[in-house]
Amino acid sequence: MTLASENFPSSPAFDLIAASLTAPAAKSDALKKGKAIFAFTLTNKAKETESWYLDLKTTGSVGKGLAPQGEKPDVVLSLSDDDFKGLIDGKAAAQKLFMAGRLKIRGDVMKATRAEGVLKSARAGAKANL
C-alpha cells in the first residue's frame, strides 16, 4: 500500500521514509532518536490538507493520518507541500522555515527539534535503498 497521494507531489517521500525503516538497525536507531509520534500536515497549492505520521515512539511505522489508531501525535508539523519537499531534499532547514512562519508546530517543541535529524537519517537510508 502506497502512502503517496496524487494531490501532494512530495507525498512519495513517506514511502521512502517507510522503506528506510524496514532494516531492524535503522528502525532501532530512528526509535532511539525520535522518541515521539510526528504528524506532518501538508497543504497543497489547491489549499487541500492531508496528514501523515511517523511513529518513532513505539513501532517505527509510517502511515496516513495524524497518528496510529488509539494514539495521539506528540508533535504536529504543518507546512506546505513545497516546503516539505525542500525539507526532504535537504534544500530547506526546519529552523529557517519555522522562523519565516512557513512551518507551524503544535505540541512538544523540544521533540519537534528531533524531526529534522530523523528526516536526514531517513533521507540517507532511502538513497541507500534506491
LUMDO-142100 format. One record per atom (N, C-alpha, C, O): chain; residue number from 1; y, x, z; atom name. Coordinates in steps of 0.05 Angstrom, whole numbers, plus 5000, padded with zeros to 4 digits. Example, Ala and Ser with C-alpha at 12.3 -4.5 7.8 and 13.67 -1.06 7.14 Angstrom:
+-------+-----+------+------+------+------+
: kette :  nr :   yy :   xx :   zz : atom :
+-------+-----+------+------+------+------+
:     A :   1 : 4886 : 5264 : 5156 :    N :
:     A :   1 : 4910 : 5246 : 5156 :   CA :
:     A :   1 : 4934 : 5264 : 5156 :    C :
:     A :   1 : 4934 : 5285 : 5169 :    O :
:     A :   2 : 4955 : 5257 : 5142 :    N :
:     A :   2 : 4979 : 5273 : 5143 :   CA :
:     A :   2 : 5001 : 5258 : 5157 :    C :
:     A :   2 : 5023 : 5268 : 5161 :    O :
+-------+-----+------+------+------+------+
***
This chain:
+-------+-----+------+------+------+------+
: kette :  nr :   yy :   xx :   zz : atom :
+-------+-----+------+------+------+------+
:     A :   1 : 4976 : 5017 : 5000 :    N :
:     A :   1 : 5000 : 5000 : 5000 :   CA :
:     A :   1 : 5025 : 5018 : 5000 :    C :
:     A :   1 : 5028 : 5035 : 5017 :    O :
:     A :   2 : 5042 : 5013 : 4981 :    N :
:     A :   2 : 5066 : 5029 : 4979 :   CA :
:     A :   2 : 5088 : 5017 : 4997 :    C :
:     A :   2 : 5090 : 4993 : 5001 :    O :
:     A :   3 : 5105 : 5035 : 5007 :    N :
:     A :   3 : 5128 : 5026 : 5024 :   CA :
:     A :   3 : 5153 : 5024 : 5007 :    C :
:     A :   3 : 5174 : 5015 : 5017 :    O :
:     A :   4 : 5151 : 5032 : 4982 :    N :
:     A :   4 : 5175 : 5031 : 4964 :   CA :
:     A :   4 : 5183 : 5003 : 4958 :    C :
:     A :   4 : 5166 : 4984 : 4956 :    O :
:     A :   5 : 5209 : 4999 : 4954 :    N :
:     A :   5 : 5220 : 4973 : 4947 :   CA :
:     A :   5 : 5237 : 4978 : 4922 :    C :
:     A :   5 : 5254 : 4995 : 4921 :    O :
:     A :   6 : 5232 : 4962 : 4901 :    N :
:     A :   6 : 5245 : 4966 : 4875 :   CA :
:     A :   6 : 5276 : 4964 : 4877 :    C :
:     A :   6 : 5290 : 4976 : 4861 :    O :
:     A :   7 : 5286 : 4950 : 4897 :    N :
:     A :   7 : 5315 : 4947 : 4900 :   CA :
:     A :   7 : 5328 : 4970 : 4916 :    C :
:     A :   7 : 5352 : 4971 : 4919 :    O :
:     A :   8 : 5312 : 4989 : 4926 :    N :
:     A :   8 : 5321 : 5011 : 4941 :   CA :
:     A :   8 : 5310 : 5037 : 4929 :    C :
:     A :   8 : 5288 : 5045 : 4936 :    O :
:     A :   9 : 5326 : 5050 : 4912 :    N :
:     A :   9 : 5316 : 5074 : 4898 :   CA :
:     A :   9 : 5306 : 5097 : 4916 :    C :
:     A :   9 : 5289 : 5112 : 4908 :    O :
:     A :  10 : 5317 : 5099 : 4940 :    N :
:     A :  10 : 5308 : 5120 : 4958 :   CA :
:     A :  10 : 5283 : 5113 : 4973 :    C :
:     A :  10 : 5272 : 5131 : 4987 :    O :
:     A :  11 : 5274 : 5088 : 4972 :    N :
:     A :  11 : 5252 : 5080 : 4989 :   CA :
:     A :  11 : 5225 : 5094 : 4984 :    C :
:     A :  11 : 5209 : 5095 : 5003 :    O :
:     A :  12 : 5219 : 5105 : 4960 :    N :
:     A :  12 : 5194 : 5120 : 4958 :   CA :
:     A :  12 : 5192 : 5144 : 4977 :    C :
:     A :  12 : 5171 : 5155 : 4982 :    O :
:     A :  13 : 5215 : 5152 : 4988 :    N :
:     A :  13 : 5215 : 5174 : 5008 :   CA :
:     A :  13 : 5197 : 5166 : 5032 :    C :
:     A :  13 : 5185 : 5184 : 5045 :    O :
:     A :  14 : 5196 : 5141 : 5039 :    N :
:     A :  14 : 5179 : 5132 : 5061 :   CA :
:     A :  14 : 5150 : 5137 : 5056 :    C :
:     A :  14 : 5134 : 5143 : 5074 :    O :
:     A :  15 : 5141 : 5134 : 5030 :    N :
:     A :  15 : 5114 : 5140 : 5023 :   CA :
:     A :  15 : 5109 : 5170 : 5026 :    C :
:     A :  15 : 5087 : 5179 : 5035 :    O :
:     A :  16 : 5129 : 5186 : 5018 :    N :
:     A :  16 : 5126 : 5215 : 5021 :   CA :
:     A :  16 : 5124 : 5224 : 5050 :    C :
:     A :  16 : 5109 : 5242 : 5057 :    O :
:     A :  17 : 5141 : 5211 : 5066 :    N :
:     A :  17 : 5140 : 5217 : 5095 :   CA :
:     A :  17 : 5113 : 5210 : 5107 :    C :
:     A :  17 : 5101 : 5225 : 5122 :    O :
:     A :  18 : 5103 : 5186 : 5099 :    N :
:     A :  18 : 5076 : 5177 : 5109 :   CA :
:     A :  18 : 5055 : 5197 : 5100 :    C :
:     A :  18 : 5037 : 5204 : 5115 :    O :
:     A :  19 : 5057 : 5206 : 5075 :    N :
:     A :  19 : 5037 : 5226 : 5064 :   CA :
:     A :  19 : 5039 : 5252 : 5080 :    C :
:     A :  19 : 5018 : 5265 : 5084 :    O :
:     A :  20 : 5063 : 5260 : 5088 :    N :
:     A :  20 : 5066 : 5285 : 5102 :   CA :
:     A :  20 : 5055 : 5284 : 5130 :    C :
:     A :  20 : 5049 : 5304 : 5143 :    O :
:     A :  21 : 5050 : 5259 : 5140 :    N :
:     A :  21 : 5040 : 5256 : 5167 :   CA :
:     A :  21 : 5010 : 5251 : 5167 :    C :
:     A :  21 : 4998 : 5245 : 5188 :    O :
:     A :  22 : 4996 : 5255 : 5145 :    N :
:     A :  22 : 4967 : 5250 : 5144 :   CA :
:     A :  22 : 4951 : 5273 : 5156 :    C :
:     A :  22 : 4930 : 5269 : 5167 :    O :
:     A :  23 : 4962 : 5297 : 5154 :    N :
:     A :  23 : 4948 : 5320 : 5166 :   CA :
:     A :  23 : 4951 : 5319 : 5196 :    C :
:     A :  23 : 4973 : 5315 : 5207 :    O :
:     A :  24 : 4929 : 5322 : 5211 :    N :
:     A :  24 : 4930 : 5320 : 5240 :   CA :
:     A :  24 : 4951 : 5339 : 5253 :    C :
:     A :  24 : 4964 : 5331 : 5272 :    O :
:     A :  25 : 4953 : 5363 : 5243 :    N :
:     A :  25 : 4972 : 5382 : 5255 :   CA :
:     A :  25 : 5001 : 5373 : 5250 :    C :
:     A :  25 : 5017 : 5375 : 5268 :    O :
:     A :  26 : 5006 : 5363 : 5226 :    N :
:     A :  26 : 5033 : 5353 : 5220 :   CA :
:     A :  26 : 5040 : 5329 : 5237 :    C :
:     A :  26 : 5063 : 5326 : 5247 :    O :
:     A :  27 : 5021 : 5311 : 5240 :    N :
:     A :  27 : 5026 : 5287 : 5256 :   CA :
:     A :  27 : 5030 : 5294 : 5285 :    C :
:     A :  27 : 5049 : 5284 : 5298 :    O :
:     A :  28 : 5014 : 5312 : 5296 :    N :
:     A :  28 : 5017 : 5321 : 5324 :   CA :
:     A :  28 : 5045 : 5334 : 5328 :    C :
:     A :  28 : 5058 : 5329 : 5348 :    O :
:     A :  29 : 5053 : 5351 : 5309 :    N :
:     A :  29 : 5079 : 5364 : 5311 :   CA :
:     A :  29 : 5102 : 5344 : 5310 :    C :
:     A :  29 : 5121 : 5346 : 5326 :    O :
:     A :  30 : 5100 : 5324 : 5292 :    N :
:     A :  30 : 5121 : 5304 : 5290 :   CA :
:     A :  30 : 5122 : 5287 : 5315 :    C :
:     A :  30 : 5144 : 5279 : 5324 :    O :
:     A :  31 : 5099 : 5280 : 5327 :    N :
:     A :  31 : 5099 : 5265 : 5352 :   CA :
:     A :  31 : 5112 : 5280 : 5375 :    C :
:     A :  31 : 5127 : 5269 : 5391 :    O :
:     A :  32 : 5107 : 5306 : 5375 :    N :
:     A :  32 : 5119 : 5323 : 5396 :   CA :
:     A :  32 : 5150 : 5325 : 5392 :    C :
:     A :  32 : 5165 : 5325 : 5412 :    O :
:     A :  33 : 5158 : 5327 : 5368 :    N :
:     A :  33 : 5187 : 5330 : 5362 :   CA :
:     A :  33 : 5202 : 5303 : 5364 :    C :
:     A :  33 : 5224 : 5302 : 5374 :    O :
:     A :  34 : 5189 : 5282 : 5354 :    N :
:     A :  34 : 5202 : 5256 : 5353 :   CA :
:     A :  34 : 5204 : 5241 : 5379 :    C :
:     A :  34 : 5226 : 5234 : 5388 :    O :
:     A :  35 : 5182 : 5235 : 5391 :    N :
:     A :  35 : 5180 : 5221 : 5416 :   CA :
:     A :  35 : 5196 : 5195 : 5416 :    C :
:     A :  35 : 5208 : 5187 : 5437 :    O :
:     A :  36 : 5197 : 5181 : 5394 :    N :
:     A :  36 : 5212 : 5156 : 5392 :   CA :
:     A :  36 : 5203 : 5141 : 5367 :    C :
:     A :  36 : 5190 : 5151 : 5350 :    O :
:     A :  37 : 5211 : 5116 : 5367 :    N :
:     A :  37 : 5208 : 5099 : 5343 :   CA :
:     A :  37 : 5235 : 5098 : 5329 :    C :
:     A :  37 : 5255 : 5087 : 5341 :    O :
:     A :  38 : 5237 : 5109 : 5305 :    N :
:     A :  38 : 5262 : 5109 : 5290 :   CA :
:     A :  38 : 5261 : 5087 : 5269 :    C :
:     A :  38 : 5242 : 5085 : 5254 :    O :
:     A :  39 : 5281 : 5071 : 5269 :    N :
:     A :  39 : 5284 : 5050 : 5248 :   CA :
:     A :  39 : 5307 : 5058 : 5229 :    C :
:     A :  39 : 5328 : 5066 : 5239 :    O :
:     A :  40 : 5302 : 5055 : 5204 :    N :
:     A :  40 : 5323 : 5060 : 5184 :   CA :
:     A :  40 : 5329 : 5034 : 5169 :    C :
:     A :  40 : 5311 : 5023 : 5156 :    O :
:     A :  41 : 5353 : 5025 : 5172 :    N :
:     A :  41 : 5362 : 5000 : 5158 :   CA :
:     A :  41 : 5380 : 5009 : 5136 :    C :
:     A :  41 : 5402 : 5020 : 5140 :    O :
:     A :  42 : 5371 : 5005 : 5111 :    N :
:     A :  42 : 5386 : 5014 : 5088 :   CA :
:     A :  42 : 5400 : 4991 : 5074 :    C :
:     A :  42 : 5389 : 4968 : 5074 :    O :
:     A :  43 : 5423 : 4996 : 5063 :    N :
:     A :  43 : 5438 : 4976 : 5048 :   CA :
:     A :  43 : 5441 : 4986 : 5019 :    C :
:     A :  43 : 5451 : 5009 : 5015 :    O :
:     A :  44 : 5433 : 4970 : 5000 :    N :
:     A :  44 : 5435 : 4979 : 4972 :   CA :
:     A :  44 : 5462 : 4971 : 4960 :    C :
:     A :  44 : 5479 : 4959 : 4974 :    O :
:     A :  45 : 5466 : 4977 : 4935 :    N :
:     A :  45 : 5491 : 4971 : 4922 :   CA :
:     A :  45 : 5497 : 4941 : 4919 :    C :
:     A :  45 : 5520 : 4933 : 4917 :    O :
:     A :  46 : 5476 : 4925 : 4920 :    N :
:     A :  46 : 5479 : 4896 : 4919 :   CA :
:     A :  46 : 5484 : 4884 : 4947 :    C :
:     A :  46 : 5484 : 4860 : 4951 :    O :
:     A :  47 : 5487 : 4902 : 4967 :    N :
:     A :  47 : 5491 : 4894 : 4995 :   CA :
:     A :  47 : 5467 : 4881 : 5008 :    C :
:     A :  47 : 5470 : 4867 : 5028 :    O :
:     A :  48 : 5443 : 4885 : 4996 :    N :
:     A :  48 : 5419 : 4875 : 5009 :   CA :
:     A :  48 : 5410 : 4897 : 5029 :    C :
:     A :  48 : 5416 : 4920 : 5026 :    O :
:     A :  49 : 5397 : 4888 : 5051 :    N :
:     A :  49 : 5387 : 4907 : 5071 :   CA :
:     A :  49 : 5357 : 4904 : 5074 :    C :
:     A :  49 : 5346 : 4883 : 5070 :    O :
:     A :  50 : 5345 : 4926 : 5080 :    N :
:     A :  50 : 5316 : 4927 : 5086 :   CA :
:     A :  50 : 5312 : 4950 : 5106 :    C :
:     A :  50 : 5327 : 4969 : 5107 :    O :
:     A :  51 : 5291 : 4947 : 5123 :    N :
:     A :  51 : 5286 : 4966 : 5144 :   CA :
:     A :  51 : 5258 : 4978 : 5141 :    C :
:     A :  51 : 5239 : 4965 : 5133 :    O :
:     A :  52 : 5256 : 5003 : 5150 :    N :
:     A :  52 : 5231 : 5018 : 5152 :   CA :
:     A :  52 : 5231 : 5032 : 5179 :    C :
:     A :  52 : 5252 : 5038 : 5190 :    O :
:     A :  53 : 5207 : 5038 : 5189 :    N :
:     A :  53 : 5206 : 5052 : 5215 :   CA :
:     A :  53 : 5188 : 5077 : 5212 :    C :
:     A :  53 : 5170 : 5078 : 5196 :    O :
:     A :  54 : 5193 : 5096 : 5230 :    N :
:     A :  54 : 5176 : 5119 : 5234 :   CA :
:     A :  54 : 5168 : 5118 : 5264 :    C :
:     A :  54 : 5185 : 5122 : 5281 :    O :
:     A :  55 : 5143 : 5112 : 5269 :    N :
:     A :  55 : 5133 : 5111 : 5297 :   CA :
:     A :  55 : 5124 : 5139 : 5305 :    C :
:     A :  55 : 5101 : 5147 : 5300 :    O :
:     A :  56 : 5142 : 5154 : 5317 :    N :
:     A :  56 : 5136 : 5181 : 5326 :   CA :
:     A :  56 : 5134 : 5182 : 5356 :    C :
:     A :  56 : 5139 : 5202 : 5369 :    O :
:     A :  57 : 5127 : 5158 : 5367 :    N :
:     A :  57 : 5124 : 5156 : 5396 :   CA :
:     A :  57 : 5094 : 5155 : 5402 :    C :
:     A :  57 : 5085 : 5168 : 5421 :    O :
:     A :  58 : 5079 : 5139 : 5387 :    N :
:     A :  58 : 5050 : 5135 : 5393 :   CA :
:     A :  58 : 5032 : 5141 : 5370 :    C :
:     A :  58 : 5012 : 5155 : 5373 :    O :
:     A :  59 : 5037 : 5130 : 5346 :    N :
:     A :  59 : 5017 : 5131 : 5324 :   CA :
:     A :  59 : 5023 : 5150 : 5302 :    C :
:     A :  59 : 5004 : 5158 : 5287 :    O :
:     A :  60 : 5048 : 5158 : 5299 :    N :
:     A :  60 : 5054 : 5175 : 5276 :   CA :
:     A :  60 : 5053 : 5160 : 5250 :    C :
:     A :  60 : 5046 : 5172 : 5229 :    O :
:     A :  61 : 5059 : 5135 : 5250 :    N :
:     A :  61 : 5057 : 5118 : 5226 :   CA :
:     A :  61 : 5085 : 5111 : 5215 :    C :
:     A :  61 : 5105 : 5114 : 5228 :    O :
:     A :  62 : 5085 : 5103 : 5190 :    N :
:     A :  62 : 5109 : 5094 : 5176 :   CA :
:     A :  62 : 5104 : 5067 : 5165 :    C :
:     A :  62 : 5082 : 5061 : 5155 :    O :
:     A :  63 : 5123 : 5049 : 5167 :    N :
:     A :  63 : 5119 : 5022 : 5156 :   CA :
:     A :  63 : 5145 : 5007 : 5151 :    C :
:     A :  63 : 5167 : 5017 : 5157 :    O :
:     A :  64 : 5142 : 4983 : 5141 :    N :
:     A :  64 : 5166 : 4966 : 5136 :   CA :
:     A :  64 : 5172 : 4950 : 5161 :    C :
:     A :  64 : 5154 : 4943 : 5176 :    O :
:     A :  65 : 5198 : 4945 : 5165 :    N :
:     A :  65 : 5207 : 4930 : 5188 :   CA :
:     A :  65 : 5221 : 4949 : 5208 :    C :
:     A :  65 : 5223 : 4973 : 5202 :    O :
:     A :  66 : 5230 : 4938 : 5230 :    N :
:     A :  66 : 5244 : 4954 : 5250 :   CA :
:     A :  66 : 5225 : 4971 : 5267 :    C :
:     A :  66 : 5233 : 4992 : 5277 :    O :
:     A :  67 : 5201 : 4961 : 5271 :    N :
:     A :  67 : 5182 : 4974 : 5289 :   CA :
:     A :  67 : 5154 : 4962 : 5285 :    C :
:     A :  67 : 5152 : 4940 : 5274 :    O :
:     A :  68 : 5134 : 4977 : 5294 :    N :
:     A :  68 : 5107 : 4965 : 5293 :   CA :
:     A :  68 : 5106 : 4939 : 5309 :    C :
:     A :  68 : 5122 : 4935 : 5328 :    O :
:     A :  69 : 5088 : 4921 : 5302 :    N :
:     A :  69 : 5086 : 4896 : 5317 :   CA :
:     A :  69 : 5083 : 4900 : 5347 :    C :
:     A :  69 : 5067 : 4917 : 5356 :    O :
:     A :  70 : 5100 : 4886 : 5362 :    N :
:     A :  70 : 5099 : 4888 : 5391 :   CA :
:     A :  70 : 5115 : 4910 : 5402 :    C :
:     A :  70 : 5116 : 4914 : 5427 :    O :
:     A :  71 : 5128 : 4925 : 5386 :    N :
:     A :  71 : 5145 : 4948 : 5395 :   CA :
:     A :  71 : 5174 : 4944 : 5388 :    C :
:     A :  71 : 5181 : 4926 : 5371 :    O :
:     A :  72 : 5192 : 4959 : 5400 :    N :
:     A :  72 : 5220 : 4959 : 5393 :   CA :
:     A :  72 : 5228 : 4987 : 5385 :    C :
:     A :  72 : 5217 : 5007 : 5396 :    O :
:     A :  73 : 5247 : 4990 : 5367 :    N :
:     A :  73 : 5256 : 5017 : 5360 :   CA :
:     A :  73 : 5272 : 5029 : 5382 :    C :
:     A :  73 : 5287 : 5015 : 5396 :    O :
:     A :  74 : 5270 : 5055 : 5386 :    N :
:     A :  74 : 5287 : 5069 : 5405 :   CA :
:     A :  74 : 5314 : 5074 : 5393 :    C :
:     A :  74 : 5335 : 5075 : 5407 :    O :
:     A :  75 : 5314 : 5078 : 5367 :    N :
:     A :  75 : 5339 : 5084 : 5352 :   CA :
:     A :  75 : 5339 : 5069 : 5326 :    C :
:     A :  75 : 5318 : 5069 : 5312 :    O :
:     A :  76 : 5361 : 5057 : 5319 :    N :
:     A :  76 : 5364 : 5044 : 5292 :   CA :
:     A :  76 : 5387 : 5059 : 5278 :    C :
:     A :  76 : 5410 : 5060 : 5287 :    O :
:     A :  77 : 5380 : 5071 : 5255 :    N :
:     A :  77 : 5400 : 5085 : 5239 :   CA :
:     A :  77 : 5406 : 5068 : 5214 :    C :
:     A :  77 : 5388 : 5062 : 5199 :    O :
:     A :  78 : 5431 : 5060 : 5212 :    N :
:     A :  78 : 5439 : 5043 : 5189 :   CA :
:     A :  78 : 5457 : 5059 : 5171 :    C :
:     A :  78 : 5477 : 5071 : 5179 :    O :
:     A :  79 : 5449 : 5059 : 5145 :    N :
:     A :  79 : 5465 : 5074 : 5125 :   CA :
:     A :  79 : 5459 : 5063 : 5097 :    C :
:     A :  79 : 5440 : 5047 : 5094 :    O :
:     A :  80 : 5474 : 5072 : 5078 :    N :
:     A :  80 : 5469 : 5063 : 5050 :   CA :
:     A :  80 : 5445 : 5077 : 5039 :    C :
:     A :  80 : 5436 : 5098 : 5048 :    O :
:     A :  81 : 5434 : 5064 : 5019 :    N :
:     A :  81 : 5411 : 5076 : 5005 :   CA :
:     A :  81 : 5418 : 5103 : 4993 :    C :
:     A :  81 : 5401 : 5122 : 4995 :    O :
:     A :  82 : 5441 : 5106 : 4982 :    N :
:     A :  82 : 5450 : 5131 : 4970 :   CA :
:     A :  82 : 5453 : 5153 : 4992 :    C :
:     A :  82 : 5444 : 5176 : 4987 :    O :
:     A :  83 : 5464 : 5146 : 5015 :    N :
:     A :  83 : 5466 : 5166 : 5036 :   CA :
:     A :  83 : 5439 : 5174 : 5047 :    C :
:     A :  83 : 5435 : 5197 : 5055 :    O :
:     A :  84 : 5420 : 5155 : 5049 :    N :
:     A :  84 : 5393 : 5162 : 5058 :   CA :
:     A :  84 : 5380 : 5181 : 5038 :    C :
:     A :  84 : 5367 : 5200 : 5046 :    O :
:     A :  85 : 5384 : 5176 : 5012 :    N :
:     A :  85 : 5373 : 5195 : 4992 :   CA :
:     A :  85 : 5385 : 5223 : 4996 :    C :
:     A :  85 : 5370 : 5243 : 4995 :    O :
:     A :  86 : 5411 : 5225 : 5002 :    N :
:     A :  86 : 5423 : 5251 : 5007 :   CA :
:     A :  86 : 5412 : 5264 : 5032 :    C :
:     A :  86 : 5408 : 5288 : 5032 :    O :
:     A :  87 : 5406 : 5248 : 5052 :    N :
:     A :  87 : 5394 : 5258 : 5077 :   CA :
:     A :  87 : 5366 : 5269 : 5071 :    C :
:     A :  87 : 5359 : 5291 : 5081 :    O :
:     A :  88 : 5350 : 5254 : 5056 :    N :
:     A :  88 : 5323 : 5263 : 5050 :   CA :
:     A :  88 : 5323 : 5287 : 5032 :    C :
:     A :  88 : 5307 : 5306 : 5036 :    O :
:     A :  89 : 5341 : 5288 : 5013 :    N :
:     A :  89 : 5343 : 5311 : 4994 :   CA :
:     A :  89 : 5355 : 5336 : 5007 :    C :
:     A :  89 : 5354 : 5357 : 4995 :    O :
:     A :  90 : 5366 : 5333 : 5031 :    N :
:     A :  90 : 5379 : 5355 : 5044 :   CA :
:     A :  90 : 5407 : 5361 : 5034 :    C :
:     A :  90 : 5418 : 5382 : 5040 :    O :
:     A :  91 : 5418 : 5342 : 5019 :    N :
:     A :  91 : 5445 : 5345 : 5008 :   CA :
:     A :  91 : 5466 : 5333 : 5026 :    C :
:     A :  91 : 5490 : 5337 : 5022 :    O :
:     A :  92 : 5458 : 5318 : 5047 :    N :
:     A :  92 : 5477 : 5307 : 5066 :   CA :
:     A :  92 : 5466 : 5313 : 5094 :    C :
:     A :  92 : 5442 : 5314 : 5099 :    O :
:     A :  93 : 5485 : 5316 : 5113 :    N :
:     A :  93 : 5478 : 5321 : 5141 :   CA :
:     A :  93 : 5483 : 5296 : 5157 :    C :
:     A :  93 : 5504 : 5283 : 5153 :    O :
:     A :  94 : 5465 : 5289 : 5174 :    N :
:     A :  94 : 5467 : 5265 : 5190 :   CA :
:     A :  94 : 5493 : 5265 : 5207 :    C :
:     A :  94 : 5507 : 5245 : 5209 :    O :
:     A :  95 : 5499 : 5288 : 5218 :    N :
:     A :  95 : 5524 : 5290 : 5235 :   CA :
:     A :  95 : 5549 : 5285 : 5218 :    C :
:     A :  95 : 5567 : 5271 : 5228 :    O :
:     A :  96 : 5550 : 5295 : 5194 :    N :
:     A :  96 : 5574 : 5290 : 5177 :   CA :
:     A :  96 : 5575 : 5261 : 5169 :    C :
:     A :  96 : 5597 : 5249 : 5169 :    O :
:     A :  97 : 5552 : 5249 : 5163 :    N :
:     A :  97 : 5552 : 5220 : 5156 :   CA :
:     A :  97 : 5561 : 5204 : 5179 :    C :
:     A :  97 : 5576 : 5184 : 5176 :    O :
:     A :  98 : 5552 : 5211 : 5203 :    N :
:     A :  98 : 5560 : 5196 : 5227 :   CA :
:     A :  98 : 5590 : 5199 : 5233 :    C :
:     A :  98 : 5603 : 5179 : 5238 :    O :
:     A :  99 : 5600 : 5223 : 5231 :    N :
:     A :  99 : 5628 : 5228 : 5236 :   CA :
:     A :  99 : 5646 : 5214 : 5215 :    C :
:     A :  99 : 5669 : 5206 : 5221 :    O :
:     A : 100 : 5636 : 5210 : 5191 :    N :
:     A : 100 : 5651 : 5197 : 5170 :   CA :
:     A : 100 : 5648 : 5166 : 5171 :    C :
:     A : 100 : 5660 : 5152 : 5156 :    O :
:     A : 101 : 5632 : 5157 : 5191 :    N :
:     A : 101 : 5628 : 5128 : 5193 :   CA :
:     A : 101 : 5608 : 5116 : 5174 :    C :
:     A : 101 : 5606 : 5092 : 5171 :    O :
:     A : 102 : 5593 : 5133 : 5160 :    N :
:     A : 102 : 5574 : 5124 : 5140 :   CA :
:     A : 102 : 5546 : 5121 : 5151 :    C :
:     A : 102 : 5528 : 5111 : 5137 :    O :
:     A : 103 : 5542 : 5130 : 5175 :    N :
:     A : 103 : 5516 : 5128 : 5189 :   CA :
:     A : 103 : 5522 : 5115 : 5216 :    C :
:     A : 103 : 5537 : 5126 : 5232 :    O :
:     A : 104 : 5510 : 5092 : 5221 :    N :
:     A : 104 : 5514 : 5078 : 5246 :   CA :
:     A : 104 : 5488 : 5081 : 5263 :    C :
:     A : 104 : 5466 : 5080 : 5252 :    O :
:     A : 105 : 5492 : 5085 : 5288 :    N :
:     A : 105 : 5469 : 5090 : 5306 :   CA :
:     A : 105 : 5469 : 5069 : 5328 :    C :
:     A : 105 : 5489 : 5066 : 5342 :    O :
:     A : 106 : 5447 : 5055 : 5332 :    N :
:     A : 106 : 5443 : 5037 : 5355 :   CA :
:     A : 106 : 5420 : 5047 : 5371 :    C :
:     A : 106 : 5399 : 5055 : 5360 :    O :
:     A : 107 : 5423 : 5047 : 5397 :    N :
:     A : 107 : 5401 : 5056 : 5414 :   CA :
:     A : 107 : 5407 : 5083 : 5426 :    C :
:     A : 107 : 5430 : 5090 : 5431 :    O :
:     A : 108 : 5386 : 5098 : 5431 :    N :
:     A : 108 : 5388 : 5124 : 5445 :   CA :
:     A : 108 : 5399 : 5145 : 5426 :    C :
:     A : 108 : 5384 : 5155 : 5409 :    O :
:     A : 109 : 5424 : 5152 : 5429 :    N :
:     A : 109 : 5437 : 5171 : 5411 :   CA :
:     A : 109 : 5425 : 5199 : 5414 :    C :
:     A : 109 : 5423 : 5213 : 5394 :    O :
:     A : 110 : 5416 : 5206 : 5437 :    N :
:     A : 110 : 5403 : 5232 : 5440 :   CA :
:     A : 110 : 5377 : 5234 : 5424 :    C :
:     A : 110 : 5371 : 5255 : 5412 :    O :
:     A : 111 : 5362 : 5213 : 5424 :    N :
:     A : 111 : 5338 : 5212 : 5407 :   CA :
:     A : 111 : 5345 : 5212 : 5378 :    C :
:     A : 111 : 5330 : 5223 : 5361 :    O :
:     A : 112 : 5367 : 5200 : 5371 :    N :
:     A : 112 : 5376 : 5200 : 5343 :   CA :
:     A : 112 : 5380 : 5228 : 5332 :    C :
:     A : 112 : 5376 : 5233 : 5308 :    O :
:     A : 113 : 5388 : 5246 : 5349 :    N :
:     A : 113 : 5392 : 5274 : 5340 :   CA :
:     A : 113 : 5366 : 5287 : 5331 :    C :
:     A : 113 : 5366 : 5306 : 5316 :    O :
:     A : 114 : 5343 : 5277 : 5340 :    N :
:     A : 114 : 5317 : 5287 : 5332 :   CA :
:     A : 114 : 5309 : 5279 : 5304 :    C :
:     A : 114 : 5293 : 5291 : 5291 :    O :
:     A : 115 : 5321 : 5257 : 5294 :    N :
:     A : 115 : 5313 : 5245 : 5269 :   CA :
:     A : 115 : 5316 : 5265 : 5246 :    C :
:     A : 115 : 5299 : 5267 : 5228 :    O :
:     A : 116 : 5338 : 5280 : 5245 :    N :
:     A : 116 : 5343 : 5298 : 5223 :   CA :
:     A : 116 : 5322 : 5320 : 5222 :    C :
:     A : 116 : 5313 : 5327 : 5200 :    O :
:     A : 117 : 5315 : 5330 : 5245 :    N :
:     A : 117 : 5294 : 5351 : 5246 :   CA :
:     A : 117 : 5267 : 5341 : 5236 :    C :
:     A : 117 : 5253 : 5354 : 5222 :    O :
:     A : 118 : 5261 : 5316 : 5244 :    N :
:     A : 118 : 5236 : 5304 : 5236 :   CA :
:     A : 118 : 5236 : 5299 : 5206 :    C :
:     A : 118 : 5216 : 5304 : 5192 :    O :
:     A : 119 : 5259 : 5290 : 5195 :    N :
:     A : 119 : 5261 : 5286 : 5166 :   CA :
:     A : 119 : 5258 : 5312 : 5150 :    C :
:     A : 119 : 5246 : 5313 : 5129 :    O :
:     A : 120 : 5269 : 5334 : 5161 :    N :
:     A : 120 : 5267 : 5360 : 5148 :   CA :
:     A : 120 : 5238 : 5369 : 5148 :    C :
:     A : 120 : 5228 : 5379 : 5127 :    O :
:     A : 121 : 5224 : 5365 : 5170 :    N :
:     A : 121 : 5195 : 5372 : 5170 :   CA :
:     A : 121 : 5179 : 5355 : 5151 :    C :
:     A : 121 : 5162 : 5365 : 5137 :    O :
:     A : 122 : 5185 : 5330 : 5150 :    N :
:     A : 122 : 5172 : 5312 : 5131 :   CA :
:     A : 122 : 5177 : 5319 : 5103 :    C :
:     A : 122 : 5160 : 5319 : 5086 :    O :
:     A : 123 : 5202 : 5327 : 5097 :    N :
:     A : 123 : 5210 : 5335 : 5070 :   CA :
:     A : 123 : 5194 : 5360 : 5062 :    C :
:     A : 123 : 5184 : 5361 : 5039 :    O :
:     A : 124 : 5192 : 5379 : 5080 :    N :
:     A : 124 : 5176 : 5403 : 5074 :   CA :
:     A : 124 : 5147 : 5396 : 5070 :    C :
:     A : 124 : 5134 : 5407 : 5052 :    O :
:     A : 125 : 5136 : 5379 : 5087 :    N :
:     A : 125 : 5108 : 5370 : 5084 :   CA :
:     A : 125 : 5104 : 5355 : 5058 :    C :
:     A : 125 : 5083 : 5358 : 5045 :    O :
:     A : 126 : 5123 : 5338 : 5051 :    N :
:     A : 126 : 5120 : 5323 : 5026 :   CA :
:     A : 126 : 5120 : 5341 : 5002 :    C :
:     A : 126 : 5105 : 5337 : 4983 :    O :
:     A : 127 : 5137 : 5361 : 5002 :    N :
:     A : 127 : 5138 : 5380 : 4980 :   CA :
:     A : 127 : 5112 : 5395 : 4977 :    C :
:     A : 127 : 5103 : 5401 : 4955 :    O :
:     A : 128 : 5100 : 5402 : 5000 :    N :
:     A : 128 : 5074 : 5416 : 5000 :   CA :
:     A : 128 : 5052 : 5398 : 4989 :    C :
:     A : 128 : 5033 : 5408 : 4977 :    O :
:     A : 129 : 5054 : 5372 : 4993 :    N :
:     A : 129 : 5034 : 5353 : 4983 :   CA :
:     A : 129 : 5037 : 5347 : 4953 :    C :
:     A : 129 : 5018 : 5336 : 4941 :    O :
:     A : 130 : 5060 : 5353 : 4942 :    N :
:     A : 130 : 5064 : 5346 : 4913 :   CA :
:     A : 130 : 5052 : 5367 : 4895 :    C :
:     A : 130 : 5055 : 5364 : 4870 :    O :
+-------+-----+------+------+------+------+
***
